[in-house]
Amino acid sequence: MTKELVHPAQVLLDAQGGAQRLPVCDHYSGVEVRMRKSLQLQAEMMQEFGTCVFDVTLDCEDGAPVGQEAQHAKLVAELANGAVHGARVAARVHAVDHEHFQQDMDIIAGNAAERLCHIMIPKVESLDDVLKAEKALQRATGKRVPLHVLIESPAAVQQAFDIAAHPAVQSISFGLMDFVSAHGGAIPASAMTAQGQFEHPMVVRAKLEIAAACHAHGKVPSHCVVTEFKNPQALQACAQKASRELGYTRMWSIHPDQIRPILRAFSPAEDEVKQAAQILTAAAVQNWAPINFGGVLHDRASYRYFWQLLERAHQTGQALPVEVQSWFASH
């Protein structure tokens, strides 16, 4: 039996703070029928997995119809407030320099702040944009809502570390298509494809810069969309590259069929989960002192990795070994 005096997250993450943990999939929809279907699917998968395995971000920007912005913002607030208990619902508002930005914040944050897991701010260029968003949020509500930001230009990539350092920022996403377009034809259209976005040096460099900035400040790097939504194999391959090669711990979905491939790609293998559980339960018995496991020395530096692996398994709805389930009962 593992000891219950000290929870692994407390003993293992306090020393370095640890990166924040979010569901590995962030699903976007902006048309009413799709928003409602997304929330219904989220509720169904919560029942299936026993936890909320993906966020639903209700879109007021590029994924939403143009016109009647106030009515759409009111609908987003209504849907967020009506989501089932335990659901993670967010909203993407307009950019800070857009005429409807403050209106979005006033309506959505002003009426649904307690139900929002975060607010996504698109087209962030600098720390000043984050400060504007924070000010708008404070005007709209007295509640604290984490900010997620979308970096979509080469100038913004240069500011990634400053943006990630701001306490209100929880996650940074990479906007692939706008990033490519911002180069005036210097990057070919092929760099926006599932395969090409992992081959063009300037795109890969931007992705790595954002991931590095996030990890430097304990924030969550979220990988961009894959537009070939009818090709789940390509999507899963991209998700695996983002997770295993570029350091991303989260990814966008723009179609319901992309959610499960993202979950699979970001899930640790079953044998990895089993090994992590064995190492951590053995370490807990020794009060987290160094142990010999299979002829290999482990201490809190490696325990931290294995704990984060178990957290990711839990976030992706995997069945955890019985001996560690109590650690996640209220985690």
N, C-alpha and C positions, 0 to 999 in steps of 0.2 A: 504493500500500500504506500502511495506517495504521501508525504507529509503535507498538511493543509496550513501550516503556520505561515508559510511565505509562498505567495503565488509566483509562478515562473516569470510572468511579465514584470512583476515588481522587482525581483532580485536581478533579472537579466537585462532589463532595458533601462533601469534608472541611471546606470553609469554613463550611458551615451545618449540618453533620451529616446533613441529608437525612432524609426520612421513611422509616420501615422499609417494606420491600416484602414483601407477602404475596400469595398467590393471590387473585384478585378474587372468588372464590365460596367460601362456607363452607356445606357441605351437612350438614344435621342428620338423624339417624335414631336411634330408640331402641328399636325392636322388633327382636328377634334376626334374623328373616328379612330385614328391611330393612337392618339394619346390615351383614349379610353381602353383600347385593346392592350396597350402596353402595360397599363396599370392592372388590368385583369390578369394578364400573363404573369406579371410580377407576383400577384397574390397567389396564383396557382403554383408557381415555382417555390414560393415560400412554404406552402403546404408540403410540397414534394421533398424539399431539402431540409426543412426545419430551421432555416435561416434565410435572410434576404441576400440572395447571391448576386443581384445586380441593381444598380440605381436606375431610375427612370428620370430623365431630364426632359421636362416639358419646354418646348422651344418657342421663343418669341422672335427669334432672329431669322437666319437663313432658311430654316426648315419650316417656317410658318407662312401662311398667306399674307400678302401685302394689303394694307387697308384694314380699318376697324381694329387698330392696335390696342385701344383701350378695352374693347370688348374681349379681345383675345387674352389680354393680361388678366381680366376678371375671370375668364374661364380657367386659366392656369391656376389661379388662387383657389378657385372652387374645387378643382380636381385634386389639388394638393391637400386641401382640408378634408376631402372625402375619401382619401386613400385609407386602406386598412391599417390597423395597428401594427407597428413594426416595419411598415413600408418605408423605403428611402426614396423620397421624391425631391427633385431639384428643379430649378428653372434657369433657362438661358435667356437673359435680357439682351437688349440692344447694346451696342458699344457706347462708351461713356460720352462720345461726342455726337451721338445720334439724338435727333429731336425727341424721340420717344423714350430715351433712357430713364430719366427721372420719373416719368409716368409709370414705366414698368416697375421700378423699384417701389414707388409709393403704393401701387395697387397690389403687387405680388408680395413684397416683404411686409407691407403695411397690414395685409390681411391674412397672410399665411406663414409668417416667420417661424412660428413654433412647429410647423409641420415640414419645413424645408430642411433637407440635409445639407444643401449648399446652394449658392447662386453662381452661375457661370457667367463671367464677363468676357465677351469676345474682343478680338482685335486690340488687345492690350499691347501698347508700344513701350511703356516705361513704368517706373515706380509711380510717377505722377498719376497715371491712369488708375493704379490701384488705390491711391489716396483719394481720388475723386469718387471711386466706387464705394470706398469705406465711408466717406462723408455722406454720400447719397443714401447708403444703408442706414446710417445713424439718423438721418432726417426722416426716413420712412418708418422706422421702428426702433424701439429701445432694446430689442432682442439682438443677440449676437448670432449671426449666420456665417459660416465659413465661406470664403470666396475661392472659387476656382477660376483660373484665367487661361485664356487661349492665346498663344503666341503664334503669329501668322506672317511675320516679316523678318528679313535679315537684320534690321535695326533692333527689333524686339529680342531676337535671339542673343544679341550682344548684351542685353540688359537682364538676361535670365537669372543670373545670380542675385542681383539686387531685388528683383521681383520675388524670387523664392525666399529671400530673407525676411520679407514682411510677415509679421505674426498672423495677419488675417488670411493670408494665402495658404490654402491647404493642399492645392494640387495645381500643376501646370500641364496643359495639353498642347500638342503640336498641331497646327493647322496646315496640313500638307499642301492642299490645292492653292490656297492663297499665297503660301510661301513660294511655290514654284512660279505662280503668276507674277509675284512681286519682282522677279528678276528680268522682266522685259524680254523674254525669249532666250535668255542666256542658259536656262535649264530647259531641256526638251520636255514635251508633254509625256513622254514615256516614263519620266520620273514620278508621275502621279499614279502609275499603275501598281498593282500588287507586287510585281517583281522589281520594277524599276526603282521604286522608292527605297529599296535596300541596296541599290547598286550605285546610284549617283553620289559621288563624294560630298557634294555640298549639302544634299539632303541628309545623308547619314551624319555628317558633321553637326548639323543643326539638331538632329535628334539626340545625339550624344551630349551636346552642350546642355540641352534642357534636362536630360536625365541626370547629368552630373550636378547641375545646379540644385535640383530637387533633393538628391541624396546628400548634398553638402549641408542642407538646412532641414533635413528630416521631413521633407514634403513628398507628395506622391506624383511621379511622372506618369502621364496618361497618353498612350499612343494614339495616333490619328486613325481616321477611318480607312477602310478598304471598300472602294466603291463597287467592286465586282461582287455584289451581294448574292448572286445566284451561283457562286462558286465557293462552297464551304471549305473545300480542300485548300484553295488559295488563301482564304481567310485564316484558316487554322495555321497554315505555314507562316503567314505574316505574323500572327500572334505569337507563335513559338520563337521566331527570330527577335521580335520586340522584347519578349520576356527573357530569353536565354542569352542573347548576344548584345542587346542595347540597354539593358537595365531597367526596362519599363515594368511597372507592377499593376498596370491598369490599361484599359483600351476602350475606345468608342465602338458602339454598335449603332448602325443606322437601319437595320432590318431585323425582325425577330429571329430569322434563321441564323443570324450571326452570334446570338447570345451563347448558345451551348458550345459551339466551337471555340469561342473565347474562353469560356470556363474550362474546357478540356485543356487548352493550350497553356493556361496559366496555373493549372493544377500540378502539384508535385506528383511524382509516380508513387504507386502504392507501396513499393519496397522502400522508398525514401521516407514515407510517412511512418512505416513500421520501425525502421531504424531510428528515426528521430524520437519516437515514443520510448523505445528501449533505452536509448542514451539518457534521455531526460528523467525517466523514472529512476534509473540507477543513480543519476546525479542528485536527485531529490533526497534519496535515502541517505546520501553522504552530505546532506546540507550544502549542496552545490560546490563542494570541494572537488579538486581534480580526480578523475577516475581513469582506470584502464579498461577500455572496452574493445575486446577483440584484438588486443595487442597494440592499440592506438591510444595515446594520451588525449584526453579531452578535459577542458576547463571552461570557465565562463565565457571565454571568447568564442569557442565553438558551440557551447550551449545556446548562446544567443542566436546563432544561425539556425540551429535545429528548432528552437522555439518559434522563430519567424516562419519556418517551413510549416510547422503545425498550424500556425495562424492562417497561412495561405490555404492549407487544406480545408480548414474550417470555413473560410470565406467562399470557397468554391463548392461547398456542399458535400465534401467527401465524408465517408463514414470513418470516424476516428477510432483507433484502438481503445478498448474499454478502459485501460489503465489511465488514460489521459482525459477521458470525457468529462470528468468532474471539473477540470481546469476551465472548461468552456461552458459550463452550465449557466453562468451569469456573466460571461466575458464578452 
